[in-house]
Amino acid sequence: MSNRLKKVILVIGDIIVLYCTLYLTLLVRYTQIPSLKLWMDHFYPFSIIIVIWIIIFYISELYNLSYAISNWHFFRLSLRSFIAGGVISSLFFYLVPGIKIAPKTNLLVFVIMFTFLFFLWRHFFNWSLKSYLPKDILGIIGYNNQVENLITELIQKPHLGFNISFIIIHTREGKDSLKKNKNNIPIYYDVNELKNLIIKYKASTLILASDPVKSKHLSSILFDCLPLKLNYINLSRFYEDITGKIPVDIINKVWFLENLSEGNKNIYDFTKRIFEIILSSIILLVTFPFWIIISLIIKLESKGSIFFKQLRIGQNDSQFVMIKFRTMYTNGNDYSPTEENDSRITSFGSFLRKSRIDELPQIINVLKGEMSFVGPRPERSELATELEKRIPFYNERMLVKPGITGWDQISSEYHSPSYEDSLKKLQYDLFYIKNRSVYLDISIILKTISTVLTKSGR
C-alpha cells in the first residue's frame, strides 16, 4: 500500500468519524434518533467546521505518516489541534450571521466525543498497518551509509508498512560500508542468488543502492527478474519518498540533469511572482502601523539601528542585503552565528524571534524580487563560500530564489551552521527544488503558520 493511499485513507476516515460524531452528539443530546430536520439544521454548518478541522489536522502534521503513530508526540499534536478546532468552531457559530443554531452544549459534546473516537480510530489504523494490512516486502541491492539510515528509519516506523527481507552486498565498497549487522536482516554476497531470494522471501520491491548502469552483470540479472513483476526503485528516490530529503551522498550531476527540468517551471515561476507581489503589498499595507510600534520599542530598549541588514547569497550566486528587525545588542556583538540562549539577544528581541516577527521586513526583499515567500533560506556569503568547499552540490540550493520560509523550516529540526546540519539542510532544500509546486508552497506556508503559533524560534 502506497504512502499516498494511506494518507487518503486517514483523511477519509477522519471525515467519517467527524460525521458519525455529529450524529452521535445529536442522539445523546436529544435522547432520540435525530429527525431529518434536526440533522439538516446541523449538517451544513458542521460541514464547514469539519473542513476547518481537516485543514487544522493537515497543518498540524496529523497526516504525516512519520508522526501519525500512537505516541506522546502524536497525542500532543492531536490535543493542540482539538483545542484550536474547538476555539475556531465556537467563533464560527457565534460570529457568523445567519446560522440558525447556537450549539453551546452540542459543540462541547461533539468535541469530547470526537476526541475519544478519533484516538480509537487512529489506534485501529496504526494497529492495522502493523499487524493486519499487507506489508511491502523489500529487497535491497547494495549497501552504503544511506541504506543504513534508511533501515533505521523503517525499523523505527513500522506503521509505514515496509519489511526488509534481505540485502545483497556484491561489491567491495558495500562490504566496507557494513560495520555490523545490528538489525539481523539476512545478508547475502552473491548477486546470482537474487531470483531465488525474491521467490523465497516473496519480495515485491527491489531498492537499488547499486547502479545497474555501471554493471552489465547486475543489469542482466535484474532483467531476468522482470517476469516476477517487481517494483524497481533506485535508492535516492525511495529515500526521498520516505524522508522528504535528497540523499546528497549518492547523487551525481546526472541526477540534477534528470530531475531539475527548470524549463518546465516557467508558468509556475511567473504565477508565483505575481502572487508574491500582490500578497507582499497587502501584508506591507496591513502591518505597517505595527512596524512603527516595533521600531519604537527596539530603539527604547537598546542603542542601535531598527533594522539588521546583512549580505546574503541569492539566486544563482547573486548577492543582496537581507532585512530583519534588530533583535540583538550592538555593543560587543561580533555577529557570529546565533547560539541557544544567546546572551546577545534583547528581551524584546527574544519575543520577535519566537514569534518570527523579526522576519517581517523581508517582505521588502520579496517585493524587490530578491526573495520569495517559500524557498531555501539565504546563507551568509562567507559561510556559503566555506560550505561549498566541503559539501557536494551545496551551491545548487540557490538555483531558485531564497525564501522567508521553506521545506527545511517545517521539518521540526533546528539546523545550526555546522557542517552536519548544513548537509541536512541541503537535503531538504534539494527536495523542495525538485518537487516545488503551488501545492507544496501552500502546504509549507500553512505549516509555517502552525510553527509560528506553536513553536519557539531562535
C-alpha positions as CSV (number, residue, x, y, z in Angstrom):
1,M,0.0,0.0,0.0
2,S,1.5,3.3,-1.1
3,N,2.0,6.2,1.4
4,R,-0.3,8.4,-0.6
5,L,-3.1,5.8,-0.3
6,K,-2.5,5.6,3.4
7,K,-2.9,9.4,3.8
8,V,-6.1,9.3,1.7
9,I,-7.5,6.6,4.0
10,L,-6.6,8.7,7.0
11,V,-8.4,11.8,5.7
12,I,-11.5,9.8,4.6
13,G,-11.5,8.0,8.0
14,D,-11.3,11.3,9.9
15,I,-14.2,12.7,7.9
16,I,-16.3,9.7,8.5
17,V,-15.5,9.8,12.2
18,L,-16.4,13.5,12.3
19,Y,-19.8,13.0,10.8
20,C,-20.5,9.9,12.9
21,T,-19.6,12.0,15.9
22,L,-22.1,14.7,14.9
23,Y,-24.9,12.0,14.6
24,L,-24.0,10.5,18.0
25,T,-23.9,14.0,19.5
26,L,-27.5,14.7,18.4
27,L,-28.5,11.2,19.6
28,V,-27.0,11.8,23.0
29,R,-28.1,15.4,23.3
30,Y,-31.8,14.9,22.5
31,T,-32.0,11.2,23.6
32,Q,-33.7,10.2,20.4
33,I,-32.9,9.4,16.8
34,P,-32.3,12.8,15.1
35,S,-35.1,13.8,12.8
36,L,-34.3,14.8,9.2
37,K,-34.9,18.5,10.0
38,L,-32.6,18.4,13.1
39,W,-29.9,16.6,11.2
40,M,-30.0,19.0,8.2
41,D,-30.0,22.0,10.5
42,H,-26.7,20.8,11.9
43,F,-25.3,19.2,8.8
44,Y,-24.5,22.3,6.8
45,P,-22.8,24.4,9.4
46,F,-21.0,21.5,10.9
47,S,-19.7,20.5,7.4
48,I,-17.9,23.9,7.3
49,I,-16.5,23.1,10.8
50,I,-15.4,19.7,9.6
51,V,-13.5,21.2,6.6
52,I,-11.8,23.6,9.1
53,W,-10.8,20.7,11.4
54,I,-9.3,18.7,8.5
55,I,-7.2,21.7,7.5
56,I,-6.1,22.1,11.1
57,F,-5.1,18.4,11.2
58,Y,-3.2,18.8,8.0
59,I,-1.1,21.8,9.1
60,S,-0.6,20.1,12.5
61,E,1.1,17.1,10.7
62,L,-1.6,14.6,11.7
63,Y,-1.4,13.3,8.1
64,N,2.3,13.0,8.2
65,L,2.9,9.2,8.4
66,S,6.1,9.7,10.4
67,Y,4.1,11.4,13.1
68,A,0.7,9.6,12.8
69,I,1.6,6.9,15.2
70,S,0.2,6.3,18.7
71,N,2.9,8.0,20.9
72,W,3.2,11.1,23.1
73,H,4.2,13.4,20.2
74,F,1.1,12.4,18.3
75,F,-1.1,12.8,21.4
76,R,0.3,16.3,22.0
77,L,-0.2,17.3,18.3
78,S,-3.8,16.0,18.4
79,L,-4.8,17.8,21.6
80,R,-3.4,21.0,20.3
81,S,-5.4,20.5,17.1
82,F,-8.6,19.8,19.1
83,I,-8.2,23.0,21.2
84,A,-7.6,25.1,18.0
85,G,-10.6,23.4,16.3
86,G,-12.8,23.9,19.3
87,V,-12.0,27.6,19.6
88,I,-12.4,28.3,15.8
89,S,-15.7,26.4,15.9
90,S,-17.0,28.5,18.7
91,L,-16.1,31.7,17.0
92,F,-17.7,30.5,13.8
93,F,-21.0,29.7,15.4
94,Y,-21.2,33.0,17.4
95,L,-19.7,35.4,14.9
96,V,-21.1,34.2,11.5
97,P,-24.6,35.6,10.9
98,G,-27.4,33.5,9.5
99,I,-26.8,30.3,11.4
100,K,-30.0,29.0,12.9
101,I,-28.4,27.0,15.7
102,A,-26.2,28.1,18.7
103,P,-24.9,24.8,19.9
104,K,-23.2,25.6,23.1
105,T,-23.8,22.2,24.7
106,N,-23.8,20.4,21.3
107,L,-20.4,21.7,20.4
108,L,-19.0,20.7,23.8
109,V,-20.4,17.2,23.5
110,F,-19.1,17.0,19.9
111,V,-15.5,17.8,20.8
112,I,-15.5,15.4,23.8
113,M,-16.9,12.5,21.8
114,F,-14.7,13.2,18.8
115,T,-11.6,13.2,20.9
116,F,-12.4,9.7,22.1
117,L,-13.5,8.3,18.7
118,F,-10.5,9.9,16.9
119,F,-7.9,8.3,19.1
120,L,-9.8,5.0,18.9
121,W,-9.9,5.2,15.0
122,R,-6.2,6.2,14.8
123,H,-5.2,3.4,17.1
124,F,-7.1,0.9,15.0
125,F,-5.5,2.3,11.8
126,N,-1.9,2.0,13.2
127,W,-2.6,-1.5,14.6
128,S,-3.9,-2.5,11.2
129,L,-0.8,-1.2,9.4
130,K,1.5,-3.0,11.8
131,S,-0.5,-6.2,12.4
132,Y,-3.0,-6.8,9.6
133,L,-2.6,-4.9,6.4
134,P,-0.1,-6.5,4.0
135,K,3.5,-5.2,4.1
136,D,5.6,-4.1,1.1
137,I,8.4,-6.7,1.2
138,L,11.7,-5.1,0.3
139,G,14.9,-6.5,-1.0
140,I,18.0,-4.2,-1.2
141,I,20.8,-4.5,-3.7
142,G,24.0,-2.8,-2.5
143,Y,25.0,-1.1,0.7
144,N,26.2,2.3,1.9
145,N,25.5,4.9,4.6
146,Q,22.2,5.9,3.2
147,V,21.0,2.3,3.2
148,E,21.9,2.1,6.9
149,N,20.0,5.3,7.6
150,L,17.0,4.0,5.6
151,I,16.9,0.7,7.5
152,T,16.9,2.6,10.8
153,E,14.1,4.8,9.6
154,L,11.9,1.9,8.5
155,I,12.5,-0.2,11.7
156,Q,11.6,2.8,13.9
157,K,8.4,3.4,11.9
158,P,6.8,0.0,11.3
159,H,3.5,1.7,10.6
160,L,4.9,2.9,7.2
161,G,4.3,-0.7,6.1
162,F,7.7,-1.9,4.9
163,N,9.6,-5.0,5.8
164,I,13.2,-5.5,4.6
165,S,13.6,-9.2,3.8
166,F,17.2,-9.3,2.6
167,I,20.2,-7.4,1.5
168,I,22.7,-8.4,-1.3
169,I,26.1,-6.9,-0.9
170,H,28.1,-7.7,-4.1
171,T,30.8,-5.0,-4.2
172,R,33.9,-4.3,-2.0
173,E,32.6,-0.8,-1.3
174,G,29.4,-2.2,0.1
175,K,31.2,-4.7,2.3
176,D,33.5,-2.0,3.6
177,S,30.4,0.2,4.5
178,L,28.8,-2.6,6.5
179,K,30.2,-2.2,10.0
180,K,27.9,-4.5,11.9
181,N,24.5,-6.1,11.1
182,K,22.7,-4.8,14.2
183,N,19.2,-5.4,12.8
184,N,19.6,-9.2,12.0
185,I,18.5,-8.7,8.4
186,P,19.6,-11.6,6.2
187,I,22.7,-10.6,4.2
188,Y,23.9,-12.3,1.0
189,Y,27.0,-11.8,-1.0
190,D,26.2,-13.5,-4.3
191,V,24.0,-11.4,-6.6
192,N,23.4,-14.5,-8.8
193,E,21.1,-15.7,-6.0
194,L,18.7,-12.7,-6.5
195,K,15.9,-14.6,-8.3
196,N,15.8,-17.4,-5.7
197,L,15.8,-14.9,-2.8
198,I,12.9,-12.9,-4.4
199,I,10.9,-16.1,-4.6
200,K,11.9,-17.3,-1.2
201,Y,11.0,-14.1,0.7
202,K,8.2,-13.1,-1.7
203,A,9.7,-9.7,-2.2
204,S,7.6,-7.2,-4.1
205,T,10.0,-4.3,-4.4
206,L,13.8,-4.0,-5.0
207,I,15.7,-1.0,-3.8
208,L,18.7,-0.4,-6.0
209,A,21.6,1.1,-4.0
210,S,24.0,-0.2,-6.7
211,D,23.7,1.4,-10.1
212,P,22.8,-1.3,-12.7
213,V,24.1,1.0,-15.5
214,K,27.6,0.6,-14.1
215,S,27.4,-3.2,-14.1
216,K,26.3,-5.2,-17.1
217,H,26.2,-8.4,-14.9
218,L,23.8,-6.8,-12.4
219,S,21.6,-5.2,-15.1
220,S,21.3,-8.6,-16.8
221,I,20.3,-10.3,-13.6
222,L,17.7,-7.6,-12.9
223,F,16.4,-8.0,-16.4
224,D,15.9,-11.8,-15.9
225,C,13.7,-11.0,-12.9
226,L,11.2,-9.0,-14.9
227,P,8.7,-11.9,-15.1
228,L,8.4,-11.8,-11.2
229,K,6.6,-8.5,-11.6
230,L,8.7,-6.5,-9.1
231,N,8.9,-2.8,-8.5
232,Y,12.4,-1.5,-9.1
233,I,13.2,1.8,-7.3
234,N,16.6,3.5,-7.0
235,L,17.7,4.3,-3.5
236,S,17.7,8.1,-3.9
237,R,14.0,8.1,-5.0
238,F,12.9,5.7,-2.3
239,Y,14.9,7.6,0.4
240,E,13.3,10.8,-0.8
241,D,9.8,9.4,-0.6
242,I,10.3,8.1,3.0
243,T,12.3,11.0,4.5
244,G,11.4,14.1,2.4
245,K,15.1,14.6,1.8
246,I,17.5,14.1,-1.2
247,P,20.5,11.8,-0.2
248,V,23.3,14.1,-1.3
249,D,25.9,11.3,-0.7
250,I,24.6,9.1,-3.5
251,I,23.5,11.6,-6.2
252,N,25.7,13.0,-9.0
253,K,25.5,15.6,-11.8
254,V,23.3,13.3,-13.9
255,W,20.7,13.4,-11.1
256,F,20.4,17.1,-11.5
257,L,20.1,16.9,-15.3
258,E,17.3,14.2,-14.9
259,N,15.4,15.8,-12.1
260,L,15.7,19.6,-12.3
261,S,13.9,20.5,-15.6
262,E,13.8,24.2,-14.9
263,G,12.3,25.0,-18.3
264,N,9.0,23.3,-17.2
265,K,8.7,25.7,-14.3
266,N,8.3,28.9,-16.3
267,I,4.5,29.2,-15.8
268,Y,4.8,28.2,-12.1
269,D,7.6,30.9,-11.6
270,F,5.5,33.6,-13.3
271,T,2.4,32.7,-11.3
272,K,4.3,32.6,-8.1
273,R,5.9,36.0,-8.7
274,I,2.5,37.7,-9.4
275,F,1.1,36.2,-6.3
276,E,4.1,37.4,-4.2
277,I,3.8,40.9,-5.4
278,I,0.1,41.1,-4.6
279,L,0.4,39.3,-1.2
280,S,3.5,41.2,0.0
281,S,1.9,44.5,-0.9
282,I,-1.2,43.6,1.1
283,I,0.9,42.4,4.1
284,L,3.0,45.6,4.0
285,L,0.0,47.9,4.0
286,V,-1.8,46.0,6.7
287,T,1.2,45.6,9.1
288,F,2.9,48.9,8.6
289,P,1.3,50.6,11.7
290,F,2.8,47.8,13.8
291,W,6.2,48.5,12.2
292,I,6.1,51.9,13.9
293,I,5.4,50.4,17.3
294,I,8.0,47.7,17.0
295,S,10.6,50.3,15.9
296,L,9.9,52.5,18.9
297,I,10.3,49.5,21.3
298,I,13.6,48.4,19.7
299,K,15.0,52.0,19.9
300,L,13.9,52.4,23.5
301,E,15.3,49.0,24.7
302,S,18.8,49.3,23.3
303,K,21.1,51.5,21.2
304,G,21.5,50.7,17.5
305,S,19.5,50.7,14.3
306,I,16.0,49.5,14.0
307,F,16.9,47.0,11.2
308,F,19.5,44.4,11.0
309,K,21.0,44.2,7.5
310,Q,23.3,41.5,6.2
311,L,24.7,40.5,2.9
312,R,23.2,37.1,1.8
313,I,23.6,34.8,-1.2
314,G,20.6,34.9,-3.6
315,Q,19.5,33.0,-6.7
316,N,22.4,31.9,-9.0
317,D,25.0,33.3,-6.6
318,S,23.7,36.9,-6.8
319,Q,24.1,38.9,-3.6
320,F,21.5,41.0,-1.8
321,V,21.0,42.8,1.5
322,M,18.5,40.9,3.7
323,I,16.5,43.0,6.2
324,K,15.2,42.0,9.6
325,F,14.2,43.8,12.8
326,R,17.2,44.0,15.1
327,T,16.9,41.5,17.9
328,M,20.5,41.8,19.5
329,Y,22.5,44.3,21.3
330,T,25.1,46.0,19.1
331,N,27.7,46.7,21.7
332,G,30.4,44.0,21.7
333,N,28.5,42.0,19.1
334,D,30.8,40.1,16.6
335,Y,27.7,39.0,14.6
336,S,28.8,35.3,14.8
337,P,26.0,32.7,14.2
338,T,23.3,32.6,16.9
339,E,23.6,30.0,19.6
340,E,21.0,28.6,22.0
341,N,20.2,31.0,24.9
342,D,22.4,33.6,23.2
343,S,23.2,36.5,25.7
344,R,23.3,39.0,22.8
345,I,19.5,38.8,22.3
346,T,17.5,41.5,23.9
347,S,14.3,40.8,25.8
348,F,12.0,42.2,23.1
349,G,14.3,40.6,20.5
350,S,13.6,37.2,22.1
351,F,9.9,37.8,21.6
352,L,10.4,38.9,18.0
353,R,12.4,35.7,17.3
354,K,10.0,33.3,18.9
355,S,7.0,34.9,17.1
356,R,9.1,35.2,13.9
357,I,8.0,38.8,13.6
358,D,11.7,39.8,13.2
359,E,11.4,38.3,9.7
360,L,8.6,40.7,8.7
361,P,10.9,43.3,6.9
362,Q,11.9,40.6,4.4
363,I,8.6,41.4,2.8
364,I,10.6,44.3,1.2
365,N,13.1,41.7,-0.2
366,V,10.2,39.8,-1.6
367,L,8.7,42.9,-3.3
368,K,12.1,43.7,-4.8
369,G,12.3,40.2,-6.3
370,E,15.4,39.2,-4.2
371,M,13.5,36.6,-2.1
372,S,10.3,34.5,-2.3
373,F,7.9,33.6,0.4
374,V,8.9,29.9,0.1
375,G,12.4,28.7,-0.8
376,P,15.8,27.7,0.7
377,R,16.9,30.1,3.5
378,P,19.6,32.5,2.2
379,E,23.0,32.0,3.7
380,R,25.7,34.5,4.6
381,S,28.3,35.0,1.8
382,E,31.4,33.9,3.8
383,L,29.6,30.9,5.3
384,A,28.2,29.8,1.9
385,T,31.7,30.0,0.4
386,E,33.2,27.8,3.1
387,L,30.3,25.2,2.9
388,E,30.6,25.0,-0.9
389,K,34.2,23.6,-0.5
390,R,33.1,20.9,2.0
391,I,29.6,19.8,0.8
392,P,28.9,18.5,-2.7
393,F,26.3,20.4,-4.7
394,Y,25.8,23.0,-1.9
395,N,25.8,25.8,-4.4
396,E,22.9,24.2,-6.3
397,R,20.5,25.1,-3.5
398,M,20.4,28.6,-4.9
399,L,19.1,27.5,-8.3
400,V,15.9,29.2,-7.0
401,K,15.2,32.3,-5.1
402,P,15.8,32.1,-1.3
403,G,12.7,32.2,0.9
404,I,11.3,33.6,4.1
405,T,10.3,30.0,5.0
406,G,11.0,26.7,3.4
407,W,10.7,22.9,3.4
408,D,13.6,22.7,5.9
409,Q,12.0,25.2,8.3
410,I,8.9,23.0,8.8
411,S,11.0,19.8,9.2
412,S,10.8,20.0,13.0
413,E,14.6,20.1,13.2
414,Y,16.7,23.1,14.2
415,H,19.8,23.3,12.0
416,S,22.9,25.2,13.1
417,P,25.5,26.4,10.6
418,S,27.6,23.3,11.4
419,Y,28.8,21.0,8.6
420,E,26.4,18.2,9.7
421,D,23.3,20.4,10.0
422,S,24.2,22.3,6.7
423,L,24.3,18.9,5.0
424,K,20.8,18.0,6.3
425,K,19.5,21.4,5.3
426,L,20.8,20.9,1.8
427,Q,19.0,17.6,1.6
428,Y,15.7,19.3,2.4
429,D,16.4,22.2,0.1
430,L,17.1,19.9,-2.9
431,F,13.8,18.1,-2.2
432,Y,12.0,21.4,-2.4
433,I,13.8,22.5,-5.6
434,K,12.9,19.2,-7.3
435,N,9.3,19.0,-6.1
436,R,8.3,22.7,-5.8
437,S,4.8,23.4,-6.9
438,V,1.8,25.6,-6.0
439,Y,0.5,22.8,-3.8
440,L,3.8,22.4,-2.0
441,D,4.2,26.1,-1.5
442,I,0.7,26.4,0.0
443,S,1.4,23.4,2.2
444,I,4.7,25.0,3.5
445,I,3.0,28.3,4.2
446,L,0.2,26.7,6.2
447,K,2.6,24.6,8.2
448,T,4.8,27.6,8.8
449,I,1.7,29.4,10.3
450,S,1.3,26.4,12.6
451,T,5.0,26.5,13.5
452,V,4.9,30.3,14.3
453,L,1.8,29.8,16.6
454,T,3.2,26.8,18.4
455,K,7.0,26.7,18.4
456,S,9.9,28.7,19.6
457,G,12.3,30.4,17.2
458,R,15.9,31.5,17.6
